[in-house]
Amino acid sequence: MSRICELTGKGRQVGHNVSHANNKTKRTFLPNLQNVTLISDALGRSIRLRVSTHGLRSVEHNGGLDNWLVKASDTELSLKARRLKREVAKARTAA
């Protein structure tokens, strides 16, 4: 399972540990990923996603998963999230 947020596309970053003697060694900075269950109002069901805490705050700020998916671009979404976005769009046009 890759360490990438399914909604925002946020992944690992590479940097250095810097010692007191200014020695630099490579290290990785991992995003704070959480397994969450988000509720889709348009679909009427819950969806399990692996989301960063930053992405979770963004979803809450936009008023829920459906609103956030409509505004998000397809390039940063995972395959699962893109399929979910299409389902939400179909459900919204049908309603």
Gaussian input, Z-matrix of N, CA and C with variables (Angstrom, degrees):
# hf/3-21g

backbone

0 1
 N
 C     1     B1
 C     2     B2     1     A1
 N     3     B3     2     A2     1     D1
 C     4     B4     3     A3     2     D2
 C     5     B5     4     A4     3     D3
 N     6     B6     5     A5     4     D4
 C     7     B7     6     A6     5     D5
 C     8     B8     7     A7     6     D6
 N     9     B9     8     A8     7     D7
 C    10    B10     9     A9     8     D8
 C    11    B11    10    A10     9     D9
 N    12    B12    11    A11    10    D10
 C    13    B13    12    A12    11    D11
 C    14    B14    13    A13    12    D12
 N    15    B15    14    A14    13    D13
 C    16    B16    15    A15    14    D14
 C    17    B17    16    A16    15    D15
 N    18    B18    17    A17    16    D16
 C    19    B19    18    A18    17    D17
 C    20    B20    19    A19    18    D18
 N    21    B21    20    A20    19    D19
 C    22    B22    21    A21    20    D20
 C    23    B23    22    A22    21    D21
 N    24    B24    23    A23    22    D22
 C    25    B25    24    A24    23    D23
 C    26    B26    25    A25    24    D24
 N    27    B27    26    A26    25    D25
 C    28    B28    27    A27    26    D26
 C    29    B29    28    A28    27    D27
 N    30    B30    29    A29    28    D28
 C    31    B31    30    A30    29    D29
 C    32    B32    31    A31    30    D30
 N    33    B33    32    A32    31    D31
 C    34    B34    33    A33    32    D32
 C    35    B35    34    A34    33    D33
 N    36    B36    35    A35    34    D34
 C    37    B37    36    A36    35    D35
 C    38    B38    37    A37    36    D36
 N    39    B39    38    A38    37    D37
 C    40    B40    39    A39    38    D38
 C    41    B41    40    A40    39    D39
 N    42    B42    41    A41    40    D40
 C    43    B43    42    A42    41    D41
 C    44    B44    43    A43    42    D42
 N    45    B45    44    A44    43    D43
 C    46    B46    45    A45    44    D44
 C    47    B47    46    A46    45    D45
 N    48    B48    47    A47    46    D46
 C    49    B49    48    A48    47    D47
 C    50    B50    49    A49    48    D48
 N    51    B51    50    A50    49    D49
 C    52    B52    51    A51    50    D50
 C    53    B53    52    A52    51    D51
 N    54    B54    53    A53    52    D52
 C    55    B55    54    A54    53    D53
 C    56    B56    55    A55    54    D54
 N    57    B57    56    A56    55    D55
 C    58    B58    57    A57    56    D56
 C    59    B59    58    A58    57    D57
 N    60    B60    59    A59    58    D58
 C    61    B61    60    A60    59    D59
 C    62    B62    61    A61    60    D60
 N    63    B63    62    A62    61    D61
 C    64    B64    63    A63    62    D62
 C    65    B65    64    A64    63    D63
 N    66    B66    65    A65    64    D64
 C    67    B67    66    A66    65    D65
 C    68    B68    67    A67    66    D66
 N    69    B69    68    A68    67    D67
 C    70    B70    69    A69    68    D68
 C    71    B71    70    A70    69    D69
 N    72    B72    71    A71    70    D70
 C    73    B73    72    A72    71    D71
 C    74    B74    73    A73    72    D72
 N    75    B75    74    A74    73    D73
 C    76    B76    75    A75    74    D74
 C    77    B77    76    A76    75    D75
 N    78    B78    77    A77    76    D76
 C    79    B79    78    A78    77    D77
 C    80    B80    79    A79    78    D78
 N    81    B81    80    A80    79    D79
 C    82    B82    81    A81    80    D80
 C    83    B83    82    A82    81    D81
 N    84    B84    83    A83    82    D82
 C    85    B85    84    A84    83    D83
 C    86    B86    85    A85    84    D84
 N    87    B87    86    A86    85    D85
 C    88    B88    87    A87    86    D86
 C    89    B89    88    A88    87    D87
 N    90    B90    89    A89    88    D88
 C    91    B91    90    A90    89    D89
 C    92    B92    91    A91    90    D90
 N    93    B93    92    A92    91    D91
 C    94    B94    93    A93    92    D92
 C    95    B95    94    A94    93    D93
 N    96    B96    95    A95    94    D94
 C    97    B97    96    A96    95    D95
 C    98    B98    97    A97    96    D96
 N    99    B99    98    A98    97    D97
 C   100   B100    99    A99    98    D98
 C   101   B101   100   A100    99    D99
 N   102   B102   101   A101   100   D100
 C   103   B103   102   A102   101   D101
 C   104   B104   103   A103   102   D102
 N   105   B105   104   A104   103   D103
 C   106   B106   105   A105   104   D104
 C   107   B107   106   A106   105   D105
 N   108   B108   107   A107   106   D106
 C   109   B109   108   A108   107   D107
 C   110   B110   109   A109   108   D108
 N   111   B111   110   A110   109   D109
 C   112   B112   111   A111   110   D110
 C   113   B113   112   A112   111   D111
 N   114   B114   113   A113   112   D112
 C   115   B115   114   A114   113   D113
 C   116   B116   115   A115   114   D114
 N   117   B117   116   A116   115   D115
 C   118   B118   117   A117   116   D116
 C   119   B119   118   A118   117   D117
 N   120   B120   119   A119   118   D118
 C   121   B121   120   A120   119   D119
 C   122   B122   121   A121   120   D120
 N   123   B123   122   A122   121   D121
 C   124   B124   123   A123   122   D122
 C   125   B125   124   A124   123   D123
 N   126   B126   125   A125   124   D124
 C   127   B127   126   A126   125   D125
 C   128   B128   127   A127   126   D126
 N   129   B129   128   A128   127   D127
 C   130   B130   129   A129   128   D128
 C   131   B131   130   A130   129   D129
 N   132   B132   131   A131   130   D130
 C   133   B133   132   A132   131   D131
 C   134   B134   133   A133   132   D132
 N   135   B135   134   A134   133   D133
 C   136   B136   135   A135   134   D134
 C   137   B137   136   A136   135   D135
 N   138   B138   137   A137   136   D136
 C   139   B139   138   A138   137   D137
 C   140   B140   139   A139   138   D138
 N   141   B141   140   A140   139   D139
 C   142   B142   141   A141   140   D140
 C   143   B143   142   A142   141   D141
 N   144   B144   143   A143   142   D142
 C   145   B145   144   A144   143   D143
 C   146   B146   145   A145   144   D144
 N   147   B147   146   A146   145   D145
 C   148   B148   147   A147   146   D146
 C   149   B149   148   A148   147   D147
 N   150   B150   149   A149   148   D148
 C   151   B151   150   A150   149   D149
 C   152   B152   151   A151   150   D150
 N   153   B153   152   A152   151   D151
 C   154   B154   153   A153   152   D152
 C   155   B155   154   A154   153   D153
 N   156   B156   155   A155   154   D154
 C   157   B157   156   A156   155   D155
 C   158   B158   157   A157   156   D156
 N   159   B159   158   A158   157   D157
 C   160   B160   159   A159   158   D158
 C   161   B161   160   A160   159   D159
 N   162   B162   161   A161   160   D160
 C   163   B163   162   A162   161   D161
 C   164   B164   163   A163   162   D162
 N   165   B165   164   A164   163   D163
 C   166   B166   165   A165   164   D164
 C   167   B167   166   A166   165   D165
 N   168   B168   167   A167   166   D166
 C   169   B169   168   A168   167   D167
 C   170   B170   169   A169   168   D168
 N   171   B171   170   A170   169   D169
 C   172   B172   171   A171   170   D170
 C   173   B173   172   A172   171   D171
 N   174   B174   173   A173   172   D172
 C   175   B175   174   A174   173   D173
 C   176   B176   175   A175   174   D174
 N   177   B177   176   A176   175   D175
 C   178   B178   177   A177   176   D176
 C   179   B179   178   A178   177   D177
 N   180   B180   179   A179   178   D178
 C   181   B181   180   A180   179   D179
 C   182   B182   181   A181   180   D180
 N   183   B183   182   A182   181   D181
 C   184   B184   183   A183   182   D182
 C   185   B185   184   A184   183   D183
 N   186   B186   185   A185   184   D184
 C   187   B187   186   A186   185   D185
 C   188   B188   187   A187   186   D186
 N   189   B189   188   A188   187   D187
 C   190   B190   189   A189   188   D188
 C   191   B191   190   A190   189   D189
 N   192   B192   191   A191   190   D190
 C   193   B193   192   A192   191   D191
 C   194   B194   193   A193   192   D192
 N   195   B195   194   A194   193   D193
 C   196   B196   195   A195   194   D194
 C   197   B197   196   A196   195   D195
 N   198   B198   197   A197   196   D196
 C   199   B199   198   A198   197   D197
 C   200   B200   199   A199   198   D198
 N   201   B201   200   A200   199   D199
 C   202   B202   201   A201   200   D200
 C   203   B203   202   A202   201   D201
 N   204   B204   203   A203   202   D202
 C   205   B205   204   A204   203   D203
 C   206   B206   205   A205   204   D204
 N   207   B207   206   A206   205   D205
 C   208   B208   207   A207   206   D206
 C   209   B209   208   A208   207   D207
 N   210   B210   209   A209   208   D208
 C   211   B211   210   A210   209   D209
 C   212   B212   211   A211   210   D210
 N   213   B213   212   A212   211   D211
 C   214   B214   213   A213   212   D212
 C   215   B215   214   A214   213   D213
 N   216   B216   215   A215   214   D214
 C   217   B217   216   A216   215   D215
 C   218   B218   217   A217   216   D216
 N   219   B219   218   A218   217   D217
 C   220   B220   219   A219   218   D218
 C   221   B221   220   A220   219   D219
 N   222   B222   221   A221   220   D220
 C   223   B223   222   A222   221   D221
 C   224   B224   223   A223   222   D222
 N   225   B225   224   A224   223   D223
 C   226   B226   225   A225   224   D224
 C   227   B227   226   A226   225   D225
 N   228   B228   227   A227   226   D226
 C   229   B229   228   A228   227   D227
 C   230   B230   229   A229   228   D228
 N   231   B231   230   A230   229   D229
 C   232   B232   231   A231   230   D230
 C   233   B233   232   A232   231   D231
 N   234   B234   233   A233   232   D232
 C   235   B235   234   A234   233   D233
 C   236   B236   235   A235   234   D234
 N   237   B237   236   A236   235   D235
 C   238   B238   237   A237   236   D236
 C   239   B239   238   A238   237   D237
 N   240   B240   239   A239   238   D238
 C   241   B241   240   A240   239   D239
 C   242   B242   241   A241   240   D240
 N   243   B243   242   A242   241   D241
 C   244   B244   243   A243   242   D242
 C   245   B245   244   A244   243   D243
 N   246   B246   245   A245   244   D244
 C   247   B247   246   A246   245   D245
 C   248   B248   247   A247   246   D246
 N   249   B249   248   A248   247   D247
 C   250   B250   249   A249   248   D248
 C   251   B251   250   A250   249   D249
 N   252   B252   251   A251   250   D250
 C   253   B253   252   A252   251   D251
 C   254   B254   253   A253   252   D252
 N   255   B255   254   A254   253   D253
 C   256   B256   255   A255   254   D254
 C   257   B257   256   A256   255   D255
 N   258   B258   257   A257   256   D256
 C   259   B259   258   A258   257   D257
 C   260   B260   259   A259   258   D258
 N   261   B261   260   A260   259   D259
 C   262   B262   261   A261   260   D260
 C   263   B263   262   A262   261   D261
 N   264   B264   263   A263   262   D262
 C   265   B265   264   A264   263   D263
 C   266   B266   265   A265   264   D264
 N   267   B267   266   A266   265   D265
 C   268   B268   267   A267   266   D266
 C   269   B269   268   A268   267   D267
 N   270   B270   269   A269   268   D268
 C   271   B271   270   A270   269   D269
 C   272   B272   271   A271   270   D270
 N   273   B273   272   A272   271   D271
 C   274   B274   273   A273   272   D272
 C   275   B275   274   A274   273   D273
 N   276   B276   275   A275   274   D274
 C   277   B277   276   A276   275   D275
 C   278   B278   277   A277   276   D276
 N   279   B279   278   A278   277   D277
 C   280   B280   279   A279   278   D278
 C   281   B281   280   A280   279   D279
 N   282   B282   281   A281   280   D280
 C   283   B283   282   A282   281   D281
 C   284   B284   283   A283   282   D282

   B1=1.4427
   B2=1.5256
   B3=1.3205
   B4=1.4584
   B5=1.5228
   B6=1.2990
   B7=1.4610
   B8=1.5226
   B9=1.3348
   B10=1.4617
   B11=1.5196
   B12=1.3262
   B13=1.4608
   B14=1.5287
   B15=1.3357
   B16=1.4600
   B17=1.5245
   B18=1.3199
   B19=1.4584
   B20=1.5231
   B21=1.3110
   B22=1.4614
   B23=1.5155
   B24=1.3272
   B25=1.4505
   B26=1.5222
   B27=1.3250
   B28=1.4598
   B29=1.5248
   B30=1.3368
   B31=1.4578
   B32=1.5185
   B33=1.3267
   B34=1.4558
   B35=1.5145
   B36=1.3280
   B37=1.4539
   B38=1.5154
   B39=1.3187
   B40=1.4493
   B41=1.5156
   B42=1.3336
   B43=1.4560
   B44=1.5139
   B45=1.3270
   B46=1.4589
   B47=1.5159
   B48=1.3325
   B49=1.4580
   B50=1.5213
   B51=1.3182
   B52=1.4569
   B53=1.5164
   B54=1.3273
   B55=1.4567
   B56=1.5268
   B57=1.3229
   B58=1.4666
   B59=1.5304
   B60=1.3327
   B61=1.4673
   B62=1.5282
   B63=1.3347
   B64=1.4654
   B65=1.5312
   B66=1.3458
   B67=1.4602
   B68=1.5232
   B69=1.3244
   B70=1.4640
   B71=1.5221
   B72=1.3265
   B73=1.4601
   B74=1.5194
   B75=1.3293
   B76=1.4640
   B77=1.5223
   B78=1.3145
   B79=1.4641
   B80=1.5149
   B81=1.3447
   B82=1.4601
   B83=1.5240
   B84=1.3046
   B85=1.4535
   B86=1.5336
   B87=1.3220
   B88=1.4617
   B89=1.5260
   B90=1.3343
   B91=1.4622
   B92=1.5213
   B93=1.3200
   B94=1.4605
   B95=1.5306
   B96=1.3308
   B97=1.4673
   B98=1.5179
   B99=1.3193
   B100=1.4605
   B101=1.5207
   B102=1.3187
   B103=1.4592
   B104=1.5248
   B105=1.3240
   B106=1.4570
   B107=1.5173
   B108=1.3190
   B109=1.4567
   B110=1.5128
   B111=1.3220
   B112=1.4582
   B113=1.5212
   B114=1.3155
   B115=1.4588
   B116=1.5242
   B117=1.3222
   B118=1.4565
   B119=1.5252
   B120=1.3280
   B121=1.4647
   B122=1.5278
   B123=1.3228
   B124=1.4657
   B125=1.5302
   B126=1.3418
   B127=1.4632
   B128=1.5184
   B129=1.3268
   B130=1.4545
   B131=1.5096
   B132=1.3204
   B133=1.4618
   B134=1.5253
   B135=1.3252
   B136=1.4618
   B137=1.5183
   B138=1.3317
   B139=1.4555
   B140=1.5213
   B141=1.3445
   B142=1.4681
   B143=1.5261
   B144=1.3358
   B145=1.4537
   B146=1.5207
   B147=1.3291
   B148=1.4645
   B149=1.5244
   B150=1.3306
   B151=1.4570
   B152=1.5199
   B153=1.3355
   B154=1.4587
   B155=1.5320
   B156=1.3153
   B157=1.4633
   B158=1.5240
   B159=1.3228
   B160=1.4645
   B161=1.5374
   B162=1.3372
   B163=1.4640
   B164=1.5128
   B165=1.3221
   B166=1.4579
   B167=1.5269
   B168=1.3233
   B169=1.4737
   B170=1.5248
   B171=1.3302
   B172=1.4630
   B173=1.5256
   B174=1.3163
   B175=1.4708
   B176=1.5260
   B177=1.3177
   B178=1.4650
   B179=1.5262
   B180=1.3272
   B181=1.4689
   B182=1.5322
   B183=1.3372
   B184=1.4653
   B185=1.5185
   B186=1.3152
   B187=1.4546
   B188=1.5099
   B189=1.3088
   B190=1.4549
   B191=1.5124
   B192=1.3133
   B193=1.4628
   B194=1.5241
   B195=1.3170
   B196=1.4655
   B197=1.5248
   B198=1.3206
   B199=1.4633
   B200=1.5204
   B201=1.3294
   B202=1.4559
   B203=1.5216
   B204=1.3346
   B205=1.4664
   B206=1.5249
   B207=1.3182
   B208=1.4625
   B209=1.5260
   B210=1.3287
   B211=1.4679
   B212=1.5185
   B213=1.3320
   B214=1.4707
   B215=1.5257
   B216=1.3366
   B217=1.4689
   B218=1.5261
   B219=1.3213
   B220=1.4670
   B221=1.5262
   B222=1.3196
   B223=1.4639
   B224=1.5235
   B225=1.3268
   B226=1.4631
   B227=1.5287
   B228=1.3239
   B229=1.4587
   B230=1.5208
   B231=1.3300
   B232=1.4629
   B233=1.5304
   B234=1.3148
   B235=1.4665
   B236=1.5228
   B237=1.3232
   B238=1.4640
   B239=1.5310
   B240=1.3339
   B241=1.4611
   B242=1.5353
   B243=1.3408
   B244=1.4705
   B245=1.5247
   B246=1.3420
   B247=1.4734
   B248=1.5213
   B249=1.3174
   B250=1.4625
   B251=1.5295
   B252=1.3235
   B253=1.4708
   B254=1.5232
   B255=1.3479
   B256=1.4666
   B257=1.5209
   B258=1.3440
   B259=1.4694
   B260=1.5143
   B261=1.3280
   B262=1.4674
   B263=1.5251
   B264=1.3260
   B265=1.4724
   B266=1.5279
   B267=1.3425
   B268=1.4768
   B269=1.5149
   B270=1.3295
   B271=1.4730
   B272=1.5250
   B273=1.3307
   B274=1.4740
   B275=1.5267
   B276=1.3398
   B277=1.4678
   B278=1.5287
   B279=1.3255
   B280=1.4714
   B281=1.5271
   B282=1.3319
   B283=1.4815
   B284=1.5062
   A1=108.86
   A2=117.40
   A3=120.26
   A4=111.16
   A5=114.85
   A6=121.01
   A7=109.92
   A8=115.29
   A9=121.89
   A10=108.34
   A11=116.09
   A12=121.50
   A13=108.58
   A14=116.90
   A15=120.58
   A16=112.68
   A17=118.17
   A18=120.29
   A19=112.95
   A20=118.29
   A21=120.49
   A22=113.51
   A23=118.38
   A24=121.00
   A25=113.64
   A26=116.61
   A27=120.38
   A28=109.37
   A29=116.10
   A30=121.66
   A31=111.28
   A32=115.36
   A33=119.15
   A34=110.72
   A35=116.02
   A36=122.46
   A37=108.21
   A38=116.70
   A39=122.11
   A40=109.13
   A41=115.78
   A42=120.62
   A43=110.32
   A44=115.61
   A45=121.84
   A46=111.15
   A47=115.49
   A48=120.94
   A49=105.31
   A50=117.72
   A51=120.98
   A52=108.20
   A53=116.00
   A54=120.99
   A55=110.65
   A56=115.81
   A57=121.21
   A58=110.27
   A59=116.46
   A60=121.16
   A61=111.73
   A62=116.81
   A63=124.84
   A64=112.54
   A65=116.96
   A66=120.59
   A67=107.69
   A68=116.57
   A69=120.72
   A70=109.84
   A71=115.84
   A72=121.49
   A73=107.69
   A74=114.99
   A75=120.30
   A76=111.13
   A77=115.90
   A78=122.10
   A79=108.58
   A80=115.88
   A81=120.30
   A82=109.56
   A83=115.34
   A84=122.88
   A85=106.31
   A86=116.67
   A87=121.17
   A88=110.35
   A89=117.66
   A90=119.85
   A91=110.54
   A92=115.46
   A93=121.65
   A94=107.91
   A95=116.53
   A96=121.80
   A97=110.96
   A98=115.48
   A99=122.65
   A100=108.52
   A101=116.99
   A102=121.78
   A103=106.99
   A104=116.77
   A105=120.90
   A106=110.18
   A107=115.41
   A108=122.23
   A109=107.33
   A110=116.39
   A111=122.17
   A112=109.27
   A113=116.59
   A114=121.83
   A115=109.56
   A116=116.12
   A117=122.31
   A118=108.36
   A119=116.08
   A120=120.54
   A121=111.39
   A122=117.13
   A123=120.67
   A124=111.61
   A125=116.38
   A126=120.00
   A127=112.59
   A128=116.90
   A129=120.74
   A130=114.16
   A131=117.28
   A132=121.12
   A133=109.70
   A134=115.40
   A135=120.36
   A136=109.78
   A137=115.64
   A138=122.28
   A139=108.48
   A140=116.37
   A141=120.95
   A142=108.94
   A143=115.48
   A144=121.31
   A145=109.96
   A146=115.58
   A147=121.19
   A148=106.57
   A149=115.98
   A150=122.41
   A151=109.91
   A152=116.30
   A153=120.34
   A154=108.48
   A155=116.13
   A156=119.43
   A157=110.59
   A158=117.30
   A159=120.96
   A160=110.30
   A161=116.68
   A162=120.97
   A163=112.17
   A164=116.34
   A165=120.70
   A166=110.72
   A167=116.42
   A168=120.46
   A169=110.67
   A170=117.11
   A171=121.40
   A172=111.06
   A173=116.52
   A174=120.79
   A175=109.67
   A176=117.39
   A177=121.00
   A178=110.92
   A179=116.94
   A180=121.21
   A181=111.28
   A182=117.24
   A183=121.52
   A184=113.84
   A185=117.84
   A186=120.09
   A187=114.74
   A188=118.24
   A189=120.44
   A190=113.12
   A191=114.42
   A192=121.50
   A193=112.21
   A194=117.71
   A195=120.53
   A196=111.77
   A197=117.02
   A198=120.87
   A199=111.02
   A200=116.71
   A201=119.72
   A202=111.21
   A203=117.13
   A204=120.64
   A205=111.73
   A206=117.38
   A207=120.48
   A208=110.08
   A209=117.55
   A210=121.89
   A211=113.17
   A212=118.66
   A213=122.11
   A214=111.07
   A215=115.61
   A216=119.99
   A217=109.26
   A218=115.74
   A219=120.88
   A220=112.69
   A221=118.48
   A222=120.79
   A223=112.65
   A224=117.73
   A225=119.29
   A226=113.23
   A227=117.93
   A228=121.11
   A229=111.33
   A230=115.53
   A231=120.23
   A232=108.83
   A233=116.33
   A234=121.12
   A235=110.81
   A236=116.60
   A237=121.75
   A238=110.97
   A239=116.60
   A240=121.03
   A241=111.19
   A242=117.98
   A243=120.37
   A244=110.92
   A245=116.12
   A246=119.50
   A247=110.62
   A248=115.82
   A249=121.07
   A250=110.81
   A251=116.49
   A252=121.20
   A253=110.75
   A254=116.47
   A255=120.19
   A256=111.51
   A257=116.82
   A258=120.73
   A259=110.98
   A260=116.97
   A261=121.65
   A262=110.17
   A263=117.23
   A264=120.88
   A265=111.06
   A266=116.72
   A267=120.56
   A268=110.90
   A269=116.31
   A270=120.88
   A271=110.63
   A272=117.04
   A273=119.73
   A274=111.20
   A275=117.93
   A276=119.80
   A277=110.71
   A278=116.58
   A279=119.83
   A280=111.70
   A281=116.99
   A282=120.56
   A283=112.19
   D1=119.15
   D2=-177.36
   D3=-74.52
   D4=153.51
   D5=-177.79
   D6=-92.60
   D7=65.65
   D8=179.94
   D9=-131.48
   D10=134.91
   D11=177.73
   D12=-66.64
   D13=132.48
   D14=-177.56
   D15=-74.60
   D16=-18.02
   D17=-178.73
   D18=-101.48
   D19=-44.58
   D20=-175.12
   D21=-98.49
   D22=-15.35
   D23=-178.31
   D24=78.21
   D25=8.12
   D26=-179.45
   D27=-68.37
   D28=128.37
   D29=-177.60
   D30=-126.65
   D31=-162.66
   D32=-177.95
   D33=-76.98
   D34=153.37
   D35=174.79
   D36=-121.99
   D37=154.97
   D38=-178.19
   D39=-111.80
   D40=139.47
   D41=179.00
   D42=-154.31
   D43=-157.24
   D44=-177.85
   D45=-126.42
   D46=143.66
   D47=160.48
   D48=-85.36
   D49=129.39
   D50=-179.35
   D51=-114.61
   D52=120.00
   D53=-178.73
   D54=-82.49
   D55=174.71
   D56=178.04
   D57=-62.57
   D58=-31.81
   D59=178.35
   D60=-85.25
   D61=9.54
   D62=178.06
   D63=66.55
   D64=26.98
   D65=171.37
   D66=-78.30
   D67=138.75
   D68=-177.80
   D69=-115.74
   D70=127.56
   D71=175.31
   D72=-125.54
   D73=143.94
   D74=-177.82
   D75=-65.45
   D76=145.90
   D77=173.19
   D78=-153.74
   D79=167.01
   D80=178.37
   D81=-118.01
   D82=145.99
   D83=174.88
   D84=-108.26
   D85=116.26
   D86=-176.95
   D87=-96.96
   D88=143.97
   D89=176.84
   D90=-71.59
   D91=154.86
   D92=-179.91
   D93=-83.21
   D94=89.17
   D95=-176.97
   D96=-92.26
   D97=139.66
   D98=179.30
   D99=-129.55
   D100=142.37
   D101=171.44
   D102=-85.55
   D103=113.22
   D104=-176.27
   D105=-124.98
   D106=156.49
   D107=173.65
   D108=-111.44
   D109=113.87
   D110=-179.95
   D111=-105.96
   D112=144.89
   D113=-176.89
   D114=-100.59
   D115=128.52
   D116=176.42
   D117=-97.17
   D118=120.16
   D119=179.25
   D120=-71.73
   D121=-37.61
   D122=-178.16
   D123=-68.00
   D124=-39.03
   D125=-178.62
   D126=-88.22
   D127=-21.15
   D128=-179.62
   D129=71.69
   D130=30.11
   D131=178.70
   D132=-147.33
   D133=170.36
   D134=179.56
   D135=-101.90
   D136=150.22
   D137=-176.73
   D138=-129.14
   D139=132.58
   D140=176.83
   D141=-92.37
   D142=126.78
   D143=178.75
   D144=-135.23
   D145=158.69
   D146=174.04
   D147=-104.43
   D148=105.85
   D149=-168.63
   D150=-124.74
   D151=144.21
   D152=173.63
   D153=-74.37
   D154=158.85
   D155=179.97
   D156=-65.62
   D157=-31.91
   D158=175.27
   D159=-63.86
   D160=-42.48
   D161=177.95
   D162=-65.64
   D163=-36.27
   D164=179.04
   D165=-65.75
   D166=-41.09
   D167=176.88
   D168=-64.33
   D169=-37.58
   D170=178.83
   D171=-64.91
   D172=-40.47
   D173=178.36
   D174=-63.25
   D175=-45.34
   D176=179.85
   D177=-64.67
   D178=-37.77
   D179=-178.72
   D180=-66.36
   D181=-34.86
   D182=-178.99
   D183=-85.50
   D184=1.14
   D185=174.87
   D186=90.48
   D187=27.03
   D188=175.50
   D189=118.44
   D190=170.80
   D191=-175.42
   D192=-64.86
   D193=-42.26
   D194=-176.87
   D195=-62.79
   D196=-46.69
   D197=179.56
   D198=-63.33
   D199=-38.32
   D200=-178.79
   D201=-68.54
   D202=-40.39
   D203=-179.62
   D204=-65.09
   D205=-35.83
   D206=-179.92
   D207=-64.33
   D208=-37.89
   D209=-177.65
   D210=-82.61
   D211=-21.32
   D212=-174.36
   D213=-75.98
   D214=146.53
   D215=176.08
   D216=-85.42
   D217=151.28
   D218=-175.68
   D219=-69.89
   D220=-20.80
   D221=-174.91
   D222=-67.48
   D223=-32.65
   D224=-177.46
   D225=-94.72
   D226=-9.63
   D227=-179.39
   D228=-82.03
   D229=149.65
   D230=174.37
   D231=-76.03
   D232=171.60
   D233=179.78
   D234=-60.82
   D235=-42.71
   D236=179.07
   D237=-61.91
   D238=-41.31
   D239=-179.27
   D240=-71.32
   D241=-35.51
   D242=176.95
   D243=-64.26
   D244=-41.90
   D245=177.37
   D246=-63.60
   D247=-40.10
   D248=178.46
   D249=-64.01
   D250=-38.95
   D251=178.55
   D252=-62.38
   D253=-41.38
   D254=177.91
   D255=-64.32
   D256=-41.55
   D257=178.33
   D258=-62.18
   D259=-43.00
   D260=-179.71
   D261=-64.71
   D262=-41.43
   D263=178.89
   D264=-62.78
   D265=-41.85
   D266=177.97
   D267=-63.90
   D268=-43.33
   D269=-178.28
   D270=-66.27
   D271=-35.81
   D272=-179.85
   D273=-70.60
   D274=-38.32
   D275=179.55
   D276=-72.00
   D277=-31.91
   D278=179.37
   D279=-71.70
   D280=-29.00
   D281=-176.99
   D282=-83.83

